[in-house]
Amino acid sequence: MNLSATLILAFGMSMDAFAASVGKGAILHKPRFREAFRTGLIFGCIEAITPLIGWGIGLVAGQYVTEWDHWVAFTLLFILGCRMIVEGFKRPEADAPKLHRHSFWLLVTTAIATSLDAMAVGVGLALLQVDIIHTAMAIGLATMVMATLGMMLGRFIGPILGKRAEIIGGIVLIGIGINILFEHLGWAA
C-alpha cells in the first residue's frame, strides 16, 4: 500500500474518534490542551493496537471476527451514548463541581468502541499482506491528532450548548454505532 493510500486509510479510521472526542470535549468545563492530548493519546494508542490485533486474528480466523465486530462496536457505543443522554437530562446539583477530565476507563471504553472498525480493517490487511506496523502507526498517529483536535473543538462548542452537549454527544455516539452496523450489514445508502 502506498503512502497516499495509507494516509487516506489512517484519517478515514480516525473520523469516529474525532466525532466522539468533540462530544467528550463539549461535556468538560473548558478542557485544557493537556486533557485533549491525553484523550488523543489514549484514542491513538488503542486505534494503533486494534489493527494489529485484527491483523493477527486475520491470519488465523478472519471471517469470524468480521461477523461480530460491528455488533460489539454498536453495543458499546449504544450503551455509552445512552449513558451520556441520561446524564444530560439529569438536573445538575447547584454545588456539584464541573467535570474537568474524563476517567481513564471511560476514554478507553469509548476508544475501543470507536476502533473496532480498525480491527476489521486489520483483518483485511492481513489478507492483502500489507506492512501492518507502518499502517497501524499511521492510523494511531492520525487518530491521536484528530481526537486531540476534536476535544479542543468541543471546548468551544460546550459552552454554547451547555448541558445539551452531553445529550448531543450521546446521540453522536449512538449514530456512529448505527453507522458502523449499517456499513457492515450492507444497509448503507
Secondary structure as a PSIPRED ss2 file (coil, helix, strand):
# PSIPRED VFORMAT (PSIPRED V4.0)

   1 M C   1.000  0.000  0.000
   2 N C   1.000  0.000  0.000
   3 L H   0.000  1.000  0.000
   4 S H   0.000  1.000  0.000
   5 A H   0.000  1.000  0.000
   6 T H   0.000  1.000  0.000
   7 L H   0.000  1.000  0.000
   8 I H   0.000  1.000  0.000
   9 L H   0.000  1.000  0.000
  10 A H   0.000  1.000  0.000
  11 F H   0.000  1.000  0.000
  12 G H   0.000  1.000  0.000
  13 M H   0.000  1.000  0.000
  14 S C   1.000  0.000  0.000
  15 M H   0.000  1.000  0.000
  16 D H   0.000  1.000  0.000
  17 A H   0.000  1.000  0.000
  18 F H   0.000  1.000  0.000
  19 A H   0.000  1.000  0.000
  20 A H   0.000  1.000  0.000
  21 S H   0.000  1.000  0.000
  22 V H   0.000  1.000  0.000
  23 G H   0.000  1.000  0.000
  24 K H   0.000  1.000  0.000
  25 G H   0.000  1.000  0.000
  26 A H   0.000  1.000  0.000
  27 I H   0.000  1.000  0.000
  28 L C   1.000  0.000  0.000
  29 H C   1.000  0.000  0.000
  30 K C   1.000  0.000  0.000
  31 P C   1.000  0.000  0.000
  32 R C   1.000  0.000  0.000
  33 F H   0.000  1.000  0.000
  34 R H   0.000  1.000  0.000
  35 E H   0.000  1.000  0.000
  36 A H   0.000  1.000  0.000
  37 F H   0.000  1.000  0.000
  38 R H   0.000  1.000  0.000
  39 T H   0.000  1.000  0.000
  40 G H   0.000  1.000  0.000
  41 L H   0.000  1.000  0.000
  42 I H   0.000  1.000  0.000
  43 F H   0.000  1.000  0.000
  44 G H   0.000  1.000  0.000
  45 C H   0.000  1.000  0.000
  46 I H   0.000  1.000  0.000
  47 E H   0.000  1.000  0.000
  48 A H   0.000  1.000  0.000
  49 I H   0.000  1.000  0.000
  50 T H   0.000  1.000  0.000
  51 P H   0.000  1.000  0.000
  52 L H   0.000  1.000  0.000
  53 I H   0.000  1.000  0.000
  54 G H   0.000  1.000  0.000
  55 W H   0.000  1.000  0.000
  56 G H   0.000  1.000  0.000
  57 I H   0.000  1.000  0.000
  58 G H   0.000  1.000  0.000
  59 L H   0.000  1.000  0.000
  60 V H   0.000  1.000  0.000
  61 A H   0.000  1.000  0.000
  62 G H   0.000  1.000  0.000
  63 Q H   0.000  1.000  0.000
  64 Y H   0.000  1.000  0.000
  65 V H   0.000  1.000  0.000
  66 T H   0.000  1.000  0.000
  67 E H   0.000  1.000  0.000
  68 W H   0.000  1.000  0.000
  69 D H   0.000  1.000  0.000
  70 H H   0.000  1.000  0.000
  71 W H   0.000  1.000  0.000
  72 V H   0.000  1.000  0.000
  73 A H   0.000  1.000  0.000
  74 F H   0.000  1.000  0.000
  75 T H   0.000  1.000  0.000
  76 L H   0.000  1.000  0.000
  77 L H   0.000  1.000  0.000
  78 F H   0.000  1.000  0.000
  79 I H   0.000  1.000  0.000
  80 L H   0.000  1.000  0.000
  81 G H   0.000  1.000  0.000
  82 C H   0.000  1.000  0.000
  83 R H   0.000  1.000  0.000
  84 M H   0.000  1.000  0.000
  85 I H   0.000  1.000  0.000
  86 V H   0.000  1.000  0.000
  87 E H   0.000  1.000  0.000
  88 G H   0.000  1.000  0.000
  89 F H   0.000  1.000  0.000
  90 K C   1.000  0.000  0.000
  91 R C   1.000  0.000  0.000
  92 P C   1.000  0.000  0.000
  93 E C   1.000  0.000  0.000
  94 A C   1.000  0.000  0.000
  95 D C   1.000  0.000  0.000
  96 A C   1.000  0.000  0.000
  97 P C   1.000  0.000  0.000
  98 K C   1.000  0.000  0.000
  99 L C   1.000  0.000  0.000
 100 H C   1.000  0.000  0.000
 101 R C   1.000  0.000  0.000
 102 H C   1.000  0.000  0.000
 103 S C   1.000  0.000  0.000
 104 F H   0.000  1.000  0.000
 105 W H   0.000  1.000  0.000
 106 L H   0.000  1.000  0.000
 107 L H   0.000  1.000  0.000
 108 V H   0.000  1.000  0.000
 109 T H   0.000  1.000  0.000
 110 T H   0.000  1.000  0.000
 111 A H   0.000  1.000  0.000
 112 I H   0.000  1.000  0.000
 113 A H   0.000  1.000  0.000
 114 T H   0.000  1.000  0.000
 115 S H   0.000  1.000  0.000
 116 L H   0.000  1.000  0.000
 117 D H   0.000  1.000  0.000
 118 A H   0.000  1.000  0.000
 119 M H   0.000  1.000  0.000
 120 A H   0.000  1.000  0.000
 121 V H   0.000  1.000  0.000
 122 G H   0.000  1.000  0.000
 123 V H   0.000  1.000  0.000
 124 G H   0.000  1.000  0.000
 125 L H   0.000  1.000  0.000
 126 A H   0.000  1.000  0.000
 127 L H   0.000  1.000  0.000
 128 L H   0.000  1.000  0.000
 129 Q C   1.000  0.000  0.000
 130 V C   1.000  0.000  0.000
 131 D C   1.000  0.000  0.000
 132 I H   0.000  1.000  0.000
 133 I H   0.000  1.000  0.000
 134 H H   0.000  1.000  0.000
 135 T H   0.000  1.000  0.000
 136 A H   0.000  1.000  0.000
 137 M H   0.000  1.000  0.000
 138 A H   0.000  1.000  0.000
 139 I H   0.000  1.000  0.000
 140 G H   0.000  1.000  0.000
 141 L H   0.000  1.000  0.000
 142 A H   0.000  1.000  0.000
 143 T H   0.000  1.000  0.000
 144 M H   0.000  1.000  0.000
 145 V H   0.000  1.000  0.000
 146 M H   0.000  1.000  0.000
 147 A H   0.000  1.000  0.000
 148 T H   0.000  1.000  0.000
 149 L H   0.000  1.000  0.000
 150 G H   0.000  1.000  0.000
 151 M H   0.000  1.000  0.000
 152 M H   0.000  1.000  0.000
 153 L H   0.000  1.000  0.000
 154 G H   0.000  1.000  0.000
 155 R H   0.000  1.000  0.000
 156 F H   0.000  1.000  0.000
 157 I H   0.000  1.000  0.000
 158 G H   0.000  1.000  0.000
 159 P H   0.000  1.000  0.000
 160 I H   0.000  1.000  0.000
 161 L H   0.000  1.000  0.000
 162 G C   1.000  0.000  0.000
 163 K C   1.000  0.000  0.000
 164 R H   0.000  1.000  0.000
 165 A H   0.000  1.000  0.000
 166 E H   0.000  1.000  0.000
 167 I H   0.000  1.000  0.000
 168 I H   0.000  1.000  0.000
 169 G H   0.000  1.000  0.000
 170 G H   0.000  1.000  0.000
 171 I H   0.000  1.000  0.000
 172 V H   0.000  1.000  0.000
 173 L H   0.000  1.000  0.000
 174 I H   0.000  1.000  0.000
 175 G H   0.000  1.000  0.000
 176 I H   0.000  1.000  0.000
 177 G H   0.000  1.000  0.000
 178 I H   0.000  1.000  0.000
 179 N H   0.000  1.000  0.000
 180 I H   0.000  1.000  0.000
 181 L H   0.000  1.000  0.000
 182 F H   0.000  1.000  0.000
 183 E H   0.000  1.000  0.000
 184 H H   0.000  1.000  0.000
 185 L H   0.000  1.000  0.000
 186 G C   1.000  0.000  0.000
 187 W C   1.000  0.000  0.000
 188 A C   1.000  0.000  0.000
 189 A C   1.000  0.000  0.000
